Amino acid sequence: MTKEWQLQPTDESERQKQYAIVESLIEDFAEGSYAPPDVLVTAVTQYFCVQDDAKNALKRFTTQLCGVHVDFDASDHPKIQTALVIGIVTAWASSETKNRYAAFRALVRNSWWIEQLWTKVAIVVALKNSSFKETLLNLAEEHFVDAEKKLLHEDCCDPSHQITLKEIWDGHYLDNRLDDSSWPWIELLTKLDSNKLLIWMNSTKSLALINRVLESPEFYRNYDLWEHFTLGSSLSFQSDGSWNGALLLPSLLRHGSEKILQLANGRENNSSKLEQHVSSMLACFVVTVAERSDFEGLFKRWGTWLTRQHLNFPDNKSHQMRPLSNQDILLALAEKVPLPYSPIISEEFNFSCESWFYQSMLAILHSNHPDKFPTPDVSAFIEEWNLTPAEWNSSKGKSLQNNVSEFRSPQPNSYACRVLGYSIALNDNFLNQWLEMWNSSIALREILEFHPIDRSSNEWGTSNASRLMRMLVDVGLGILICTADPQETFERLKKSAALFQELWKATTEMLSIDAYGEDFWPIMQQYLVIFRLRWTVEAKNANEDHYCTWLDQAAYPTSKDTLALVSSNSCSLIKLLPVLVQNQILEEDLKYLLNQAEIDLASLALSAVRYQNGPEMKFKIYSRHVNLIEKLARMSK
């Protein structure tokens, strides 16, 4: 029995009941217990010789099949229509099949039933008639040769352009509108000679045509077909992840993973039954991919892309049942990676941001399998940030900017930057490494402050420098999150405290020079204040060996000083206070810290009221801000 991607629906629809009737008659025809009436076959043969109007011919065939005295509309009766299709295909297959193809296609175009059923009947006939089978296969080959020529002509805007893996896995070259013209031939080839279709798909240069085949009903339903093609497609990757340009295997990987993810997000079946089916299909999928001889290189390259998707589109439904994600596929594939694992990768990774995502992938895999996957080498990543003003418009500067543009991090504490930060935090030199990146960014900060490139560069502007600096400091925040941890040693906690001080200075500087990050840097400052105050609050009731005690004693500025510094901008302080309460700092502790910083809550409450009465879009101060400050003011009396 064929294994299918989808679960069968629990309720039988009217269409399925009709299709059961169709299948039953075609099965009888295949077994020889049903044959089309001679009068019908003769009438169809005459049509092929004379080739009169197809619509009139279909009416004539139906009348001859049913007789003139019928008390129902035969045009929609599944059994009558199936018998009609059997008769038409039988006559077409009898002789001169290729010469009669145009006349046959005219009948197909004028009948939905013939269009849907002719291939199923033709397969039955072809399995008994080798001459008809050979003709069908030749017609299928002609169709695909013509389709490939047409699509290559449509796609060749730039003959020098080489299709990239990113374009394949992002789903580029998909048909803008559904084109089902190839579907009958795909069905015929998969049933009559699937290896012929596999050989053709391995050799075609048209990615659009490969995608058209994969979007067909045969590949939509049939997992076994996907498995056969995945195992049979040509070698595509070397062990270091180098890709030889083969289109089929990467397309099959995209198709298979999308099917599983779509299946996991389905709602049409019982949830427990669906969950079991998804787990089963994922296990089969992973086993199939892992059987390939180029699995190691495939894993490095495709795993990097899965990581990219996971970082840029993380699952934030922490309080809900989480559906299957790209990370689940990555981790399932990682289980099949043989030991010892070599982290060496091809230079192809350096031509795009793949090296950054590969670094992140290794960090994720190391956190799950520390004995199997090594910590990533971050030296190349850090060196990329060592940019002089002269290199801004060089290949190095453009590469850095292109890499940063691939990461979606509009706000601080983005998941992607946390993972990059974690990859750096895995070694003990994380403080110096981040400082090396920050010190190397002097050219970027000069661009932000003095705007020297706005008149000299048409491609990059000051806003691009802002984006780079935001990511750099956000990666630093990611390092801090990973190292300010109870599992860390005292030596690493001291470095984490020093990193906090550097991040505070960096954020303060960026607040003063980066107009493009006016929504970003105040939030970054809020994150740092939250960390600093929580260390102080938790240290109050902790022993001397508690990690928060060490951090509170070593980190500068102190909680008192951070609040005093933020209070220089009363609007920023007003916005900050509810955020602190939301992040598990009790109002009593907050009141104590505000008093330590000598902040006048009564005056702050009056300022909050004025901001609330001002332009909403400018200040964004609401009643919850005013109410909290007034409450804190009353508590302080």
C-alpha positions in Angstrom: 0.0 0.0 0.0 1.3 3.5 -0.9 2.4 5.7 2.0 0.8 9.1 1.7 1.8 12.4 3.2 -1.8 13.3 4.3 -4.1 11.5 6.7 -7.2 10.3 5.1 -10.2 12.4 6.1 -12.5 10.8 8.6 -15.7 11.8 6.8 -16.4 10.6 3.3 -17.5 13.5 1.0 -19.9 13.2 -1.9 -17.0 13.5 -4.3 -15.3 10.6 -2.6 -18.4 8.5 -3.0 -18.5 9.3 -6.7 -14.8 8.5 -7.0 -15.4 5.1 -5.3 -17.8 4.3 -8.1 -15.2 5.4 -10.7 -12.5 3.3 -9.2 -14.7 0.3 -9.0 -15.5 0.3 -12.7 -11.9 1.0 -13.7 -10.8 -1.9 -11.5 -13.4 -4.1 -13.3 -12.0 -3.0 -16.6 -8.4 -3.8 -15.5 -9.5 -7.2 -14.4 -11.3 -7.9 -17.6 -14.8 -8.1 -16.0 -15.9 -5.0 -17.9 -15.4 -4.0 -21.5 -16.7 -1.0 -23.4 -19.6 -1.6 -25.8 -18.5 -2.2 -29.4 -20.9 0.4 -30.6 -19.2 3.0 -28.5 -15.7 2.0 -29.6 -16.8 2.0 -33.2 -18.3 5.5 -32.9 -15.2 6.9 -31.3 -13.0 5.3 -34.0 -15.2 7.0 -36.6 -14.8 10.3 -34.8 -11.0 9.9 -35.0 -11.2 9.3 -38.7 -13.6 12.2 -39.5 -12.7 14.6 -36.6 -16.0 16.5 -36.4 -17.0 18.8 -33.6 -15.8 17.4 -30.2 -18.9 18.7 -28.2 -21.3 17.1 -30.7 -19.3 13.9 -30.7 -19.4 13.6 -26.9 -23.2 14.0 -26.9 -23.4 11.3 -29.6 -21.2 8.9 -27.6 -23.2 9.5 -24.4 -26.5 8.8 -26.3 -25.1 5.6 -27.8 -23.8 4.5 -24.5 -27.0 5.1 -22.5 -29.7 4.6 -25.1 -32.1 7.3 -26.0 -34.6 6.6 -23.2 -32.9 7.6 -20.0 -34.6 9.1 -16.9 -31.4 10.8 -15.6 -28.7 13.2 -16.8 -25.9 11.0 -17.9 -23.5 13.9 -18.2 -22.8 13.8 -14.4 -23.3 10.2 -13.6 -19.9 8.8 -12.6 -20.5 5.3 -13.9 -21.7 6.4 -17.3 -18.9 8.9 -17.6 -16.3 6.4 -16.6 -17.6 3.9 -19.1 -17.4 6.7 -21.7 -13.8 7.4 -20.9 -12.9 3.7 -21.1 -14.5 3.5 -24.5 -12.7 6.6 -25.8 -9.2 5.6 -24.5 -9.7 2.0 -25.8 -10.5 3.4 -29.3 -7.6 5.8 -29.1 -5.1 3.1 -28.1 -6.2 0.7 -30.8 -4.2 2.2 -33.6 -2.6 5.4 -34.8 -2.4 6.8 -31.3 0.0 9.6 -32.0 -1.8 10.7 -35.1 -5.1 10.8 -33.3 -3.7 12.7 -30.3 -5.0 16.1 -31.4 -8.5 14.8 -31.9 -8.3 13.0 -28.5 -7.2 16.3 -26.8 -10.2 18.0 -28.3 -12.5 15.6 -26.4 -10.5 16.1 -23.2 -10.9 19.9 -23.4 -14.6 19.5 -23.6 -15.3 17.1 -20.7 -14.3 17.5 -17.1 -14.8 13.8 -16.6 -12.5 12.8 -19.4 -9.9 15.3 -18.3 -9.9 13.8 -14.8 -10.0 10.1 -15.7 -8.3 9.5 -19.0 -4.8 9.0 -17.5 -6.2 6.4 -15.1 -7.8 4.4 -17.9 -4.7 4.9 -20.1 -2.5 3.4 -17.5 -4.7 0.3 -17.4 -4.6 -0.1 -21.2 -0.8 0.7 -21.4 0.0 -2.1 -18.9 -1.5 -4.5 -21.3 -0.6 -2.9 -24.6 3.2 -2.3 -24.9 2.9 -0.3 -28.2 0.4 2.1 -26.6 2.7 2.4 -23.5 5.6 3.3 -25.7 3.6 5.9 -27.5 2.4 7.5 -24.3 6.0 7.7 -23.0 7.1 9.3 -26.2 4.3 11.9 -26.0 5.2 12.6 -22.4 8.8 13.1 -23.3 7.8 15.5 -26.1 5.6 17.4 -23.7 8.4 17.9 -21.2 11.0 18.9 -23.8 8.6 21.6 -25.1 7.7 22.7 -21.6 11.4 23.0 -20.6 12.2 25.0 -23.7 9.4 27.4 -23.1 10.2 27.9 -19.4 13.9 28.4 -20.0 13.1 31.0 -22.6 10.8 32.8 -20.2 13.3 32.7 -17.3 16.5 33.6 -19.2 16.5 37.3 -18.3 20.1 37.0 -17.4 21.9 34.0 -19.0 24.9 34.4 -16.7 22.8 34.1 -13.5 23.4 30.9 -11.6 20.5 29.7 -9.5 21.5 29.7 -5.8 20.4 27.3 -3.0 18.7 30.2 -1.3 16.6 30.8 -4.3 15.6 27.1 -4.4 14.8 26.9 -0.7 13.1 30.2 -0.6 10.7 28.9 -3.2 11.8 31.2 -6.1 11.0 30.0 -9.6 7.6 28.8 -8.5 4.8 29.3 -11.1 3.0 32.6 -10.3 -0.2 30.8 -11.2 -1.1 27.1 -11.1 -0.2 25.3 -14.3 -1.6 21.8 -14.4 -0.8 21.1 -18.1 2.0 18.7 -17.1 0.0 16.8 -14.4 -1.5 14.1 -16.7 2.0 13.3 -18.1 3.5 13.2 -14.5 0.8 10.7 -13.5 1.5 8.5 -16.5 5.2 8.6 -16.0 5.1 7.8 -12.3 2.8 4.8 -12.9 4.4 3.5 -16.1 8.1 4.4 -15.9 9.0 6.5 -12.8 12.7 6.1 -13.6 12.2 7.9 -16.9 10.8 10.9 -15.0 13.6 10.7 -12.5 16.3 10.7 -15.2 14.7 13.7 -16.9 14.3 15.7 -13.6 17.9 15.0 -12.8 19.0 16.5 -16.1 16.7 19.4 -16.6 18.0 22.9 -16.2 14.6 24.4 -15.5 13.9 24.9 -11.8 10.4 26.1 -12.6 9.5 22.9 -14.3 10.9 20.8 -11.4 8.7 22.8 -9.1 5.7 22.3 -11.4 6.3 18.5 -11.2 6.6 18.7 -7.4 3.3 20.7 -7.1 1.4 18.0 -9.0 -1.1 15.8 -7.2 1.2 12.8 -7.5 3.9 14.4 -5.3 1.3 16.1 -3.1 -0.1 12.8 -2.0 2.6 10.1 -2.5 5.3 10.0 0.1 6.8 6.8 -1.5 7.3 8.7 -4.8 9.1 11.5 -3.0 11.3 8.9 -1.2 12.1 7.1 -4.5 13.2 10.4 -6.1 15.2 11.6 -3.1 17.2 8.4 -2.9 17.6 8.3 -6.7 18.6 11.9 -7.4 22.2 12.6 -8.3 24.9 13.4 -5.8 24.7 17.1 -5.0 27.0 17.9 -2.1 30.5 17.2 -1.0 31.3 16.5 2.7 32.3 20.2 3.3 28.9 21.4 2.1 30.0 22.3 -1.5 27.1 22.2 -3.9 27.6 21.1 -7.5 24.6 23.0 -8.9 22.2 20.0 -9.1 18.6 21.3 -8.8 16.6 18.2 -8.0 17.7 17.2 -4.5 17.5 20.7 -3.0 14.0 21.0 -4.5 13.0 17.6 -3.0 14.3 18.7 0.4 12.2 21.9 0.3 9.1 20.0 -0.9 9.4 17.3 1.7 10.0 19.6 4.7 7.2 21.9 3.6 4.8 18.9 3.4 5.7 17.9 7.0 5.3 21.4 8.3 2.0 21.9 6.6 0.8 18.6 7.9 1.8 19.5 11.5 -0.2 22.7 11.3 -3.3 20.9 9.9 -6.6 21.0 11.8 -8.7 18.6 9.8 -8.0 15.5 11.9 -8.1 14.4 15.5 -5.1 16.0 17.2 -3.7 12.9 18.8 -4.0 11.0 15.5 -2.4 13.8 13.6 0.5 14.1 16.1 1.2 10.4 15.7 1.1 10.7 11.9 3.4 13.7 11.9 5.9 12.0 14.1 5.8 8.9 11.9 6.3 11.0 8.7 9.2 13.0 10.2 10.9 9.8 11.2 10.5 8.4 7.7 11.6 11.6 6.2 14.8 11.8 8.3 15.7 8.2 7.6 15.3 8.7 3.9 17.5 11.8 3.8 20.1 10.2 6.0 20.5 7.2 3.7 22.0 9.4 1.0 25.8 9.1 0.5 26.1 12.9 0.4 24.2 13.3 3.7 27.1 15.0 5.6 27.4 17.8 3.1 23.7 18.0 2.6 23.2 18.4 6.4 25.7 21.2 6.6 24.2 23.2 3.8 20.5 22.5 4.3 20.9 22.6 8.1 22.3 26.1 7.8 19.2 27.2 5.8 16.9 25.5 8.4 18.7 27.5 11.1 18.2 30.7 9.1 14.5 30.1 9.0 14.4 29.2 12.6 16.3 32.3 13.7 14.4 34.7 11.5 11.0 33.2 12.2 11.2 31.8 15.8 8.2 30.2 17.4 7.0 32.6 20.2 4.0 30.5 21.3 5.6 29.5 24.6 2.3 29.0 26.4 0.7 27.0 23.7 1.2 23.6 22.1 4.0 24.2 19.7 3.7 22.8 16.1 6.6 21.3 14.3 9.2 23.8 13.2 12.4 24.0 11.1 14.4 23.5 14.3 12.7 20.1 14.9 13.7 18.9 11.5 17.3 20.2 12.1 17.6 18.4 15.4 16.0 15.2 14.0 18.6 15.2 11.1 21.4 15.9 13.6 20.6 12.6 15.4 21.6 10.8 12.2 24.9 12.6 11.6 27.7 10.0 12.0 30.6 10.4 14.2 33.1 12.0 14.1 31.6 15.2 12.9 33.9 17.5 11.0 32.9 21.2 11.3 35.0 22.1 8.2 32.9 23.9 5.6 33.4 25.0 2.0 34.5 28.5 1.0 31.0 28.8 -0.6 29.7 29.6 2.8 31.7 32.8 2.8 30.0 34.2 -0.3 26.9 35.0 1.7 25.6 35.1 5.3 25.7 31.3 5.4 28.8 31.3 7.5 26.9 33.2 10.2 24.0 30.9 10.2 26.3 27.9 10.2 28.0 29.3 13.3 24.6 29.6 14.9 23.6 26.1 13.8 26.7 24.6 15.5 25.9 26.6 18.6 22.4 25.2 18.7 23.6 21.6 18.0 26.4 21.9 20.6 23.8 22.9 23.2 21.8 19.8 22.4 24.7 17.4 21.7 27.9 18.7 23.4 29.8 15.5 22.9 28.9 15.2 19.2 29.1 18.8 17.8 32.1 21.1 18.7 31.8 24.7 19.7 31.8 27.0 16.6 34.9 28.9 15.6 33.9 32.6 15.8 37.2 34.2 14.7 36.0 34.9 11.2 32.8 36.4 12.4 34.7 38.8 14.7 37.2 39.7 12.0 34.3 40.7 9.7 33.5 43.6 12.1 37.1 44.9 11.9 36.2 47.6 9.3 38.1 50.7 8.4 36.5 53.8 6.8 38.2 52.9 3.5 36.6 49.4 3.5 33.1 50.7 3.9 32.4 50.5 0.1 34.8 47.6 -0.5 33.8 44.0 -0.9 34.4 43.5 2.9 32.1 46.3 3.9 29.4 45.3 1.5 29.7 41.7 2.6 29.2 42.7 6.3 26.2 44.8 5.4 24.6 42.1 3.3 25.1 39.6 6.1 23.5 41.9 8.7 20.5 42.5 6.3 19.7 38.8 6.3 19.0 38.9 10.1 15.6 40.1 11.2 16.3 42.0 14.4 14.2 45.1 14.6 14.2 45.2 18.4 16.8 44.3 21.1 17.0 40.8 22.4 16.2 39.2 19.1 16.4 35.5 19.0 18.9 35.5 16.2 21.3 37.7 18.0 20.9 35.7 21.2 22.0 32.6 19.3 25.0 34.4 17.8 25.8 35.7 21.3 25.6 32.2 22.6 28.0 31.0 20.0 30.6 33.6 21.3 29.7 32.9 24.9 30.7 29.2 24.5 34.4 30.2 24.9 36.0 31.9 27.9 37.3 34.9 25.9 33.8 36.2 25.1 34.5 39.6 26.8 37.6 40.4 24.8 36.0 39.1 21.6 33.0 41.4 21.9 35.3 44.3 22.9 37.3 43.6 19.8 34.2 43.9 17.7 33.1 47.1 19.4 36.5 48.8 19.2 36.7 47.8 15.5 33.3 49.6 14.9 34.8 53.1 15.4 34.4 53.7 11.6 30.7 52.9 11.9 30.2 55.2 14.8 32.0 58.0 13.0 29.7 57.5 10.1 26.7 57.8 12.4 28.0 60.9 14.2 29.6 62.8 11.3 27.8 61.4 8.2 30.9 61.3 6.0 29.5 58.8 3.4 26.1 60.4 2.6 27.6 62.2 -0.3 30.2 59.7 -1.4 28.1 56.5 -1.5 25.0 55.9 -3.6 24.6 52.3 -2.3 25.0 52.6 1.4 24.0 55.4 3.8 24.1 56.3 7.5 21.0 54.2 8.2 23.0 51.1 7.2 25.7 51.9 9.7 22.9 52.2 12.3 21.6 48.7 11.5 25.1 47.3 11.9 25.6 48.9 15.3 22.2 47.8 16.5 23.1 44.2 15.7 26.5 44.4 17.2 25.2 45.6 20.6 22.3 43.1 20.4 24.8 40.3 20.0 26.6 41.7 23.1 23.2 41.5 25.0 22.9 37.9 23.8 26.3 37.1 25.3 25.3 38.8 28.6 22.1 36.8 28.7 24.0 33.5 28.3 26.8 34.3 30.7 25.0 36.0 33.6 23.8 32.6 34.7 23.8 30.6 37.9 25.7 27.8 36.3 28.7 30.0 35.5 32.0 30.1 37.3 33.1 33.2 39.3 35.7 34.1 36.7 33.1 34.1 33.9 30.7 36.0 36.0 33.3 38.7 36.5 33.7 39.0 32.7 29.9 39.1 32.4 29.8 42.0 34.8 32.5 43.8 32.9 30.5 43.1 29.7 27.5 44.8 31.3 29.5 47.9 31.9 30.7 48.0 28.3 27.2 47.5 27.0 25.9 50.3 29.2 28.6 52.6 27.8 27.9 51.5 24.3 24.2 52.1 24.6 24.7 55.5 26.2 26.9 56.5 23.3 24.5 55.2 20.7 21.6 57.1 22.3 23.5 60.3 21.6 24.6 59.7 18.0 22.2 57.3 16.3 19.0 59.1 15.2 18.0 56.0 13.1 17.9 53.9 16.2 15.7 56.2 18.3 13.2 53.3 18.9 15.9 50.7 19.5 18.3 52.2 21.9 15.9 53.2 24.7 14.6 49.6 24.7 18.2 48.3 24.9 18.7 50.6 27.8 15.6 49.2 29.5 17.0 45.6 29.1 20.2 46.6 30.8 18.4 48.3 33.7 16.2 45.2 34.2 19.3 43.0 34.4 21.1 45.4 36.8 18.1 45.9 39.2 17.3 42.2 39.3 20.8 41.3 40.3 20.5 43.8 43.2 17.0 42.6 44.3 18.0 38.9 44.2 21.3 39.6 46.0 19.4 41.1 49.0 18.2 37.7 50.1 21.0 35.5 48.7 24.2 34.2 50.2 27.6 35.4 49.3 28.1 32.6 46.8 25.0 33.3 44.8 25.7 34.4 41.2 23.5 37.6 41.6 25.6 38.6 44.7 28.8 38.4 42.6 27.2 40.2 39.7 25.8 42.9 41.9 29.1 43.5 43.6 31.1 43.5 40.3 28.8 45.3 37.8 29.0 49.0 37.2 27.1 51.3 37.1 25.3 50.2 40.3 21.5 49.9 40.4 21.4 53.3 42.1 23.5 54.9 39.4 21.6 53.3 36.5 18.3 54.7 37.8 19.9 58.1 38.4 21.3 58.1 34.8 18.0 57.1 33.2 16.2 59.8 35.3 18.0 62.5 33.4 15.3 61.9 30.8 12.1 61.8 32.8 10.1 60.4 29.9 12.4 57.4 29.6 12.2 56.8 33.3 8.4 56.9 33.3 8.3 54.4 30.4 10.8 52.2 32.2 8.9 51.7 35.5 6.0 49.5 34.4 8.5 47.4 32.4 10.5 46.8 35.6 7.3 45.6 37.4 6.4 43.3 34.5 9.9 41.8 34.8 9.4 40.5 38.3 10.8 43.4 40.3 8.3 43.9 43.2 6.9 47.4 43.7 8.3 47.5 47.2 11.8 46.7 45.9 11.4 49.3 43.1 10.3 51.9 45.6 13.4 51.2 47.7 15.7 51.5 44.7 14.1 54.7 43.5 14.6 56.2 46.9 18.2 55.1 46.9 18.6 57.0 43.6 17.0 60.1 45.2 14.3 60.3 42.6 11.4 62.6 43.5 8.4 60.4 42.7 5.9 63.2 43.4 7.5 65.4 40.8 7.8 62.5 38.4 4.1 61.8 38.8 3.3 65.4 37.7 5.6 65.0 34.7 3.8 61.8 33.8 0.5 63.6 33.8 1.9 66.3 31.5 3.3 63.7 29.1 0.0 61.9 29.2 -1.8 65.1 28.2 0.7 65.7 25.4 0.7 64.2 21.9 0.2 60.4 22.3 2.3 59.4 19.3 5.2 61.5 20.5 5.4 60.5 24.2 3.4 57.3 24.5 2.6 57.8 28.2 -0.7 56.3 29.3 -2.7 56.1 32.5 -0.9 52.9 33.6 2.3 54.9 33.8 0.7 57.6 35.9 -1.1 55.2 38.2 2.0 53.2 38.9 4.1 56.3 39.8 1.4 57.7 42.0 1.1 54.4 43.8 4.9 54.3 44.3 4.8 57.9 45.5 2.2 57.0 48.2 4.2 54.0 49.3 7.3 56.2 49.8 5.7 58.5 52.3 
